[in-house]
Amino acid sequence: GAVVSQHPSRVICKSGTSVKIECRSLDFQATTMFWYRQFPKQSLMLMATSNEGSKATYEQGVEKDKFLINHASLTLSTLTVTSAHPEDSSFYICSASQGANTGELFFGEGSRLTVL
Amino acid sequence: AQKVTQAQTEISVVEKEDVTLDCVYETRDTTYYLFWYKQPPSGELVFLIRRNSFDEQNEISGRYSWNFQKSTSSFNFTITASQVVDSAVYFCALSEGTNQAGTALIFGKGTTLSVSS
């Protein structure tokens, strides 16, 4: 199957700094990418949908100025957590769609963010 | 609105027991997809199965089997002869398949399966 890679897999940062997480589709063009957040022992919650070349669509309750999403190419989407605080510590997972309306999504390995 | 319910929060079994994880979904679409994922402690989601709404055939893959019942909006997952390596969190998910650009998955809350030796 198709491969989606996330980087970094783990990041620890100080409160107030910004952190960028990359999501790459390695062997296909991803017209749409999705970003999820997972708190410990909880489910994956959709944060936003990004389409290449356009602004991301954020789910209700997700601060777009806090979580900046850029989908500049068909193989790369980035999530930047700005001015991170301890409550932003979480597991962030991206997924990518080829847009073939097959319901098929490919997930990255996830990125664990710890804000001190 | 779409919704996925996994009523079982945690299940504990002893090795070699069979275990069924329940999943009930809600959607207004006639075209949709159902998924099961396994999430081991490492966090990575492991894809197990995808089923579209027009295919109600049950599926078996080794020790895994899935029972899709549209009449009860359920997509249950059974592990036969469970093993310690099956210990993980299992998520059932749903996507509505009408968006050409791809549709996000909506996940259930997950069921934590613990298999002891």
Interface residues (C-beta under 8 A of the other chain):
Chain A: G1 T31 T32 F34 K41 Q42 S43 L44 M45 L46 T49 N51 F91 I93 S95 S97 Q98 G99 A100 N101 T102 G103 E104 L105 F107 E109 G110 R112
Chain B: Y32 Y33 Y37 G43 E44 L45 F47 R50 N52 F91 S95 G97 T98 N99 Q100 A101 G102 T103 A104 L105 I106 F107 G108 K109 G110 T112
